């Protein structure tokens, strides 16, 4: 029997994040069922000691992609976060220990054609939120938010088009901040989500984690 004091959190399924990309903007394919997806693979790196005031600045990424000069995520790691990497889906999932909060970074290709057909990065974000709403039956309530600004290893800063929404559920409301940007034929998509009652409490740690996330290859 589960203790009434223990919470069972719903996470944004990683399978959903990686399927909402340029390919579906172009083809309109059906999304997979909304169900938790297990991420296989080892953590990107062993956690390093850090303080809340200065979240870890070390990063890990796919060596093959970086060496090939492709645009890739540089995902930070720290003692308060557990990060796994799915090489097949090119997806990082970082979970804030002891909470229902997580951050996912995905990378897909094919956006050059999507751009030619009039699509923009924000279309991917809107598609993600719409699909979550359709498959859960929860109603998203959007809130004003600023673009997510991330600095590349080159020193250049890029603004990611962003949406912030809370999904009103009969059970556990969930707040999601999703952002995307395109680099030639590559799309980088990031999504941070928490149970709504934990979003404000853990907002500082989420902001710090996103703040030290970087990009290589641009």
DRENFI-411148 format. One record per residue: x, y, z of N, C-alpha, C, O in turn. Coordinates in steps of 0.001 Angstrom, whole numbers, padded with zeros to 6 digits, always signed. Example, Ala and Ser with C-alpha at 12.3 -4.5 7.8 and 13.67 -1.06 7.14 Angstrom:
2
+013190-005690+007800+012300-004500+007800+013200-003300+007800+014236-003319+008465/+012850-002250+007080+013670-001060+007140+012900+000030+007870+013409+001138+008039/
***
This chain:
218
+000847-001195+000000+000000+000000+000000+000882+001244+000000+001880+001318+000717/+000493+002219-000820+001268+003453-000901+000836+004383+000213-000355+004583+000453/+001823+004946+000889+001524+005869+001966+000812+007090+001424+001182+007578+000355/-000204+007613+002120-000897+008806+001639+000004+010024+001589-000323+011014+000934/+001158+009958+002289+002092+011084+002281+002987+011088+001055+003664+012076+000773/+002986+009963+000318+003852+009849-000849+003094+010264-002101+001951+009858-002308/+003740+011078-002938+003119+011544-004166+003592+010699-005342+004762+010323-005415/+002688+010407-006248+003046+009797-007511+002912+010858-008577+001809+011319-008869/+004041+011250-009166+004043+012366-010105+003914+011877-011533+004412+010810-011891/+003241+012675-012338+003202+012447-013772+004304+013275-014416+004398+014479-014178/+005130+012641-015224+006172+013363-015942+005751+013523-017395+004977+012720-017914/+006260+014558-018048+006022+014717-019466+006774+013598-020176+007998+013529-020067/+006084+012720-020898+006748+011567-021500+007829+011964-022489+007619+012825-023344/+008987+011330-022366+010083+011652-023273+009741+011267-024696+010181+011932-025634/+008962+010202-024882+008598+009780-026231+007805+010866-026948+007924+011031-028162/+007000+011602-026197+006217+012681-026800+007115+013811-027253+006916+014367-028333/+008102+014158-026443+008977+015280-026770+009733+015032-028062+009834+015927-028901/+010264+013833-028233+011097+013575-029406+010283+013371-030667+010838+013440-031764/+008970+013119-030551+008180+012955-031759+007581+014260-032238+007105+014338-033371/+007592+015289-031401+007073+016588-031827+008231+017378-032402+008821+018209-031712/+008559+017128-033648+009686+017796-034279+009350+018160-035705+008187+018166-036109/+010388+018465-036460+010194+018931-037826+009447+017912-038671+008611+018279-039497/+009747+016624-038469+009102+015592-039272+007595+015624-039155+006899+015480-040160/+007073+015809-037956+005629+015819-037778+005021+017138-038225+003854+017172-038617/+005777+018214-038175+005272+019469-038719+005047+019329-040221+004151+019953-040790/+005882+018495-040854+005797+018332-042293+004778+017285-042702+004075+017449-043699/+004697+016186-041915+003878+015053-042343+002535+014965-041661+001601+014377-042205/+002420+015554-040449+001163+015443-039715+000898+014040-039231-000260+013648-039083/+001951+013267-038979+001789+011886-038524+001113+011834-037169+001095+012815-036427/+000555+010668-036858-000106+010472-035581+000920+010348-034471+001954+009706-034653/+000651+010952-033328+001551+010875-032191+001373+009549-031470+000295+008958-031532/+002398+009073-030793+002283+007839-030023+001421+008066-028799+001219+009209-028388/+000902+006979-028200+000096+007127-026985+000883+007841-025899+002096+007660-025791/+000213+008642-025103+000862+009375-024027+001074+008439-022858+000160+008204-022068/+002271+007907-022745+002591+006985-021664+004038+007179-021290+004845+007551-022141/+004400+006934-020023+005786+007138-019601+006741+006297-020418+006481+005121-020671/+007846+006893-020831+008843+006184-021612+010121+006066-020799+010623+007061-020275/+010642+004867-020693+011875+004635-019945+013059+005054-020785+013168+004657-021945/+013944+005846-020221+015162+006251-020922+016288+005326-020490+016654+005276-019316/+016830+004598-021453+017950+003727-021165+019239+004467-021442+019289+005369-022279/+020278+004078-020734+021568+004729-020951+022136+005217-019649+021421+005365-018658/+023410+005461-019653+024086+005884-018439+024005+007390-018300+023787+008091-019288/+024178+007906-017074+024183+009360-016889+025239+010011-017748+026254+009393-018070/+025006+011256-018123+025954+011957-018987+027314+012104-018333+028333+012112-019023/+027348+012219-017032+028606+012336-016306+028331+012150-014831+027199+012321-014378/+029365+011799-014076+029187+011687-012640+028911+013059-012052+029547+014035-012451/+027968+013159-011106+027674+014462-010492+028910+015043-009828+029766+014319-009319/+028983+016361-009844+030075+017041-009173+029491+017851-008035+028304+018176-008048/+030304+018178-007060+029832+018965-005927+029443+020360-006397+030172+020989-007164/+028305+020838-005939+027856+022173-006308+026976+022720-005206+026518+021990-004327/+026752+024012-005270+025881+024657-004298+024696+025238-005032+024786+025469-006238/+023577+025487-004351+022420+026085-005022+022753+027415-005659+022151+027801-006660/+023729+028127-005071+024086+029430-005620+024850+029314-006923+024847+030241-007734/+025501+028190-007127+026290+028010-008342+026120+026581-008801+026921+025715-008450/+025088+026324-009579+024832+024983-010092+025998+024556-010972+026704+025396-011529/+026196+023249-011096+027357+022723-011794+027512+023322-013183+026531+023519-013901/+028754+023608-013552+029003+024209-014852+029589+023215-015838+029771+023547-017009/+029895+021984-015382+030402+020974-016296+029295+020551-017237+028122+020574-016866/+029660+020159-018471+028672+019753-019446+029083+018442-020081+030257+018073-020078/+028092+017738-020629+028369+016492-021331+027531+016475-022590+026403+016969-022595/+028067+015913-023655+027310+015827-024892+027785+014615-025665+028672+013895-025206/+027209+014379-026830+027605+013243-027634+028909+013553-028341+028931+014438-029196/+029993+012868-028026+031292+013202-028631+031252+013145-030146+031832+014005-030809/+030562+012123-030725+030551+011990-032177+029944+013221-032836+030463+013721-033835/+028837+013709-032268+028163+014866-032856+029030+016104-032754+029138+016875-033708/+029651+016297-031592+030473+017475-031379+031658+017488-032328+031979+018518-032921/+032309+016337-032470+033486+016256-033319+033132+016463-034779+033960+016932-035560/+031889+016111-035160+031469+016254-036556+031068+017681-036883+030766+017991-038035/+031061+018556-035879+030702+019935-036118+029217+020180-036184+028789+021235-036653/+028412+019227-035723+026969+019397-035738+026525+020192-034511+027242+020270-033514/+025346+020772-034600+024800+021524-033483+024270+020543-032439+023436+019693-032748/+024757+020663-031199+024382+019719-030145+024157+020462-028832+024630+021582-028639/+023428+019813-027945+023250+020318-026588+024484+020059-025743+025140+019030-025907/+024806+020965-024851+025774+020747-023787+024971+020830-022491+024678+021918-021996/+024625+019675-021958+023713+019600-020821+024498+019557-019516+025379+018711-019359/+024198+020453-018576+024933+020473-017298+024521+019312-016405+023540+018620-016678/+025272+019111-015349+024926+018093-014360+025316+018617-012992+026229+019432-012863/+024625+018147-011986+024922+018601-010632+024425+017606-009609+023728+016652-009952/+024773+017819-008379+024449+016854-007326+022959+016741-007072+022503+015723-006552/+022184+017763-007426+020749+017720-007153+019948+017201-008338+018726+017075-008260/+020636+016899-009435+019972+016429-010645+020511+015070-011057+021703+014800-010915/+019638+014216-011565+020044+012937-012143+019735+012994-013629+018580+013159-014024/+020768+012857-014455+020613+012983-015905+020924+011672-016599+021932+011028-016307/+020051+011279-017521+020293+010110-018363+020245+010542-019819+019641+011557-020163/+020892+009754-020667+020941+010082-022088+020516+008874-022911+021037+007774-022728/+019575+009085-023810+019107+008061-024732+019738+008349-026090+019322+009273-026790/+020747+007554-026461+021473+007815-027695+020599+007610-028922+020742+008328-029911/+019695+006636-028868+018843+006349-030023+017921+007526-030333+017707+007855-031500/+017374+008161-029295+016475+009297-029494+017194+010639-029414+016591+011683-029660/+018486+010614-029072+019270+011841-028883+018550+012750-027889+018251+013908-028180/+018283+012194-026715+017463+012869-025709+018111+012796-024336+018495+011721-023876/+018227+013938-023691+018678+014005-022310+017454+014223-021412+016574+015023-021731/+017410+013508-020298+016359+013749-019306+017026+013970-017953+017741+013105-017447/+016780+015129-017385+017360+015495-016093+016222+015649-015088+015315+016458-015281/+016283+014861-014010+015242+014875-012990+015793+015497-011715+016869+015125-011246/+015044+016451-011156+015432+017075-009896+015091+016113-008769+013923+015805-008531/+016121+015645-008080+015952+014592-007092+014921+014963-006028+014909+016084-005520/+014061+014005-005702+013088+014196-004640+011883+015024-005037+011086+015405-004180/+011735+015313-006341+010613+016126-006811+009977+015462-008028+010436+014420-008497/+008925+016076-008522+008310+015634-009762+008732+016492-010938+008062+016503-011971/+009846+017218-010793+010311+018145-011828+011353+017484-012727+012199+016722-012260/+011280+017782-014006+012327+017307-014909+012511+018279-016061+011656+019119-016343/+013656+018137-016716+014000+018944-017884+014473+017985-018965+015316+017124-018711/+013937+018130-020161+014353+017276-021268+014886+018116-022417+014303+019133-022791/+016006+017664-022967+016625+018315-024121+016620+017311-025272+017145+016207-025132/+016035+017686-026400+016036+016797-027557+016612+017516-028769+016639+018744-028841/+017067+016712-029707+017664+017233-030940+017137+016418-032108+017214+015190-032099/+016601+017102-033114+016126+016432-034314+016599+017215-035537+017055+018352-035422/+016486+016596-036699+016871+017256-037945+015679+017269-038905+014697+016556-038698/+015777+018070-039934+014727+018148-040935+013998+019468-040973+013003+019607-041684/+014481+020454-040210+013737+021715-040129+013986+022641-041314+013247+023607-041502/+015000+022368-042107+015240+023223-043276+014030+023180-044195+013566+024213-044677/+013528+021989-044431+012341+021854-045284+011118+022460-044597+010285+023095-045243/+011017+022255-043265+009881+022829-042540+009876+024345-042661+008822+024962-042813/+011072+024945-042591+011171+026385-042741+010755+026850-044120+010107+027886-044269/+011131+026076-045130+010749+026415-046496+009236+026389-046667+008692+027109-047504/+008555+025566-045878+007099+025448-045989+006384+026412-045050+005169+026326-044870/+007144+027336-044449+006520+028392-043660+006423+028137-042175+005840+028944-041451/+006985+027025-041694+006941+026738-040259+008050+027479-039527+009060+027851-040125/+007856+027689-038228+008828+028359-037374+009030+027540-036105+008227+026656-035809/+010108+027827-035339+010360+027059-034112+009185+027044-033147+008934+026029-032498/+008459+028159-033042+007352+028214-032092+006257+027230-032470+005474+026822-031613/+006188+026839-033751+005191+025859-034171+005423+024515-033489+004470+023817-033140/+006695+024155-033301+007004+022913-032609+006540+022973-031162+005967+022012-030647/+006788+024104-030509+006382+024262-029106+004859+024199-028991+004324+023536-028102/+004170+024890-029890+002705+024876-029863+002171+023468-030108+001187+023052-029498/+002828+022746-031002+002395+021372-031298+002566+020484-030070+001726+019628-029793/+003647+020689-029343+003886+019911-028131+002769+020154-027114+002197+019202-026584/+002456+021423-026841+001435+021742-025850+000059+021259-026294-000720+020754-025486/-000233+021417-027581-001524+020967-028101-001674+019454-027977-002745+018953-027634/-000593+018733-028259-000655+017286-028206-000802+016775-026781-001537+015819-026534/-000111+017403-025849-000285+017032-024442-001748+017226-024049-002339+016375-023384/-002319+018338-024459-003718+018628-024126-004654+017594-024743-005584+017123-024088/-004407+017242-026003-005275+016287-026694-005214+014902-026068-006236+014225-025955/-004035+014483-025665-003865+013117-025201-004144+012947-023713-004370+011828-023252/-004130+014032-022965-004437+013936-021533-005841+014424-021213-006410+014070-020180/-006399+015243-022108-007693+015846-021825-007585+017036-020891-008596+017633-020520/-006350+017388-020506-006134+018539-019627-006123+019828-020446-005677+019842-021594/-006609+020891-019855-006693+022170-020545-005487+023044-020224-005252+023352-019056/-004708+023455-021242-003553+024325-020969-003971+025781-020787-004756+026311-021573/-003449+026415-019760-003667+027836-019534-002320+028523-019705-001435+028379-018862/-002162+029274-020798-000875+029900-021084-000660+031144-020237-001604+031860-019900/+000603+031385-019900+000987+032553-019121+002074+033308-019881+002820+032697-020646/+002178+034626-019686+003225+035395-020365+004612+034906-019943+004826+034562-018781/+005531+034877-020870+006898+034473-020542+007863+035090-021544+007485+035436-022663/+009104+035221-021123+010147+035766-021988+010824+034629-022753+010783+033481-022312/+011452+034938-023903+012225+033914-024610+013333+033367-023707+013848+034077-022844/+013685+032123-023912+014791+031507-023184+016088+031830-023917+016262+031425-025066/+016989+032543-023277+018258+032920-023898+019352+031975-023434+019589+031831-022235/+020023+031328-024388+021097+030396-024075+022361+030805-024810+022315+031234-025963/+023485+030667-024132+024763+031037-024736+025465+029811-025305+025557+028771-024653/+025955+029950-026522+026713+028881-027159+028160+028929-026702+028610+029928-026140/+028879+027858-026941+030298+027810-026595+031083+028887-027326+032148+029303-026870/+030558+029341-028464+031215+030395-029244+031100+031756-028565+031788+032703-028945/+030219+031855-027546+029996+033123-026868+028771+033861-027365+028354+034854-026768/+028188+033380-028461+026998+034016-029013+025760+033550-028243+025670+032390-027841/+024809+034464-028044+023573+034147-027333+022432+033972-028323+022296+034739-029276/+021612+032947-028084+020484+032658-028956+019198+032646-028134+019148+032066-027050/+018155+033296-028663+016848+033295-028024+016017+032135-028557+015851+031975-029766/+015496+031327-027631+014623+030211-027979+013175+030658-027792+012811+031176-026737/+012355+030456-028819+010947+030830-028735+010251+029935-027705+010391+028713-027737/+009503+030559-026793+009092+029881-025562+007603+030020-025278+006988+031039-025592/+007039+028981-024682+005677+029011-024148+005723+028508-022703+006507+027622-022362/+004864+029093-021864+004692+028653-020477+003212+028372-020272+002375+029246-020501/+002881+027152-019840+001474+026792-019690+001295+025858-018505+002178+025067-018173/+000143+025966-017881-000240+025043-016809-001414+024210-017304-002412+024742-017791/-001277+022898-017170-002330+021984-017600-003237+021697-016413-002816+021110-015416/-004471+022115-016538-005470+021979-015475-006032+020568-015510-006718+020183-016458/-005740+019812-014483-006120+018402-014441-007016+018125-013250-006982+018845-012252/-007828+017064-013364-008632+016629-012225-007739+016091-011113-008113+016068-009940/-006543+015658-011519-005615+015122-010525-004547+016125-010174-004774+017029-009369/-003373+015969-010779-002237+016832-010490-002004+017820-011626-001663+017416-012738/-002186+019120-011355-001880+020127-012363-000383+020127-012636+000422+019881-011737/-000015+020404-013886+001404+020397-014242+001738+021633-015055+001017+021989-015987/+002840+022287-014696+003299+023480-015398+004458+023101-016314+005379+022395-015906/+004401+023573-017545+005398+023225-018559+005928+024497-019207+005159+025365-019619/+007237+024596-019291+007882+025656-020065+008678+024982-021173+009617+024234-020904/+008301+025247-022411+008956+024608-023551+009503+025673-024488+008903+026733-024666/+010655+025374-025084+011311+026351-025962+012041+025626-027089+012538+024515-026906/+012099+026259-028244+012755+025644-029400+013472+026694-030223+013104+027868-030227/+014514+026243-030926+015212+027095-031887+015776+026198-032979+016085+025028-032753/+015900+026772-034161+016414+026036-035311+017771+026586-035720+018010+027794-035691/+018652+025671-036100+019993+026013-036578+020209+025261-037887+020545+024077-037883/+020013+025956-039010+020059+025319-040324+019041+024173-040352+017836+024423-040319/+019508+022928-040413+018581+021792-040513+018333+021118-039161+017664+020086-039098/+018865+021691-038087+018769+021064-036766+017823+021835-035854+017853+023064-035799/+016988+021096-035145+016096+021688-034157+016532+021263-032758+016752+020080-032499/+016656+022241-031858+016894+021969-030451+015629+022345-029692+015128+023464-029809/+015118+021390-028909+013879+021583-028150+014144+021246-026694+014731+020207-026392/+013712+022120-025787+013890+021871-024360+012560+022069-023668+011805+022982-024003/+012271+021211-022698+011023+021312-021952+011304+021093-020477+011884+020078-020091/+010889+022051-019652+010974+021920-018190+009561+021792-017657+008679+022554-018052/+009332+020833-016758+007982+020669-016231+008033+020226-014773+008965+019554-014332/+006995+020628-014045+006857+020309-012616+005379+020209-012280+004551+020803-012971/+005027+019465-011227+003694+019644-010659+003559+021126-010307+004500+021728-009790/+002411+021704-010582+002256+023151-010414+002568+023623-009002+003078+024728-008814/+002264+022789-008000+002539+023220-006627+004021+023170-006291+004428+023641-005229/+004855+022593-007201+006294+022554-006981+007034+023527-007895+008228+023761-007712/+006329+024099-008881+006998+024940-009888+007666+026147-009250+008842+026412-009498/+006922+026880-008430+007493+028079-007817+008590+027725-006824+009613+028405-006748/+008372+026664-006067+009339+026252-005051+010685+025882-005660+011734+026159-005080/+010648+025249-006844+011882+024773-007470+012302+025615-008667+013206+025242-009415/+011634+026760-008843+011932+027595-009998+013370+028062-010073+013941+028155-011160/+013965+028359-008914+015349+028836-008905+016299+027770-009449+017167+028067-010269/+016130+026523-008987+017013+025449-009437+016816+025151-010918+017779+024847-011622/+015580+025235-011394+015323+025014-012808+015962+026125-013640+016591+025858-014665/+015798+027373-013192+016389+028501-013904+017907+028397-013944+018524+028677-014971/+018514+027994-012825+019965+027839-012778+020430+026742-013735+021444+026896-014415/+019687+025639-013784+020059+024521-014660+019986+024958-016126+020895+024692-016912/+018898+025625-016474+018750+026099-017854+019788+027171-018172+020255+027280-019306/+020145+027961-017157+021091+029052-017358+022487+028591-017718+023232+029322-018372/+022855+027385-017299+024196+026879-017610+024141+025822-018712+025156+025203-019031/+022949+025612-019296+022847+024789-020487+023441+025560-021663+023207+026760-021806/+024197+024878-022493+024856+025556-023605+024668+024762-024892+024088+023676-024899/+025173+025336-025977+025059+024748-027314+026434+024731-027940+027209+025672-027767/+026742+023681-028660+028013+023619-029388+027719+023431-030882+026688+022879-031266/+028642+023897-031699+028503+023708-033134+027945+024909-033874+027721+024844-035082/+027711+026038-033142+027204+027254-033796+028099+028440-033431+027850+029561-033876/
***
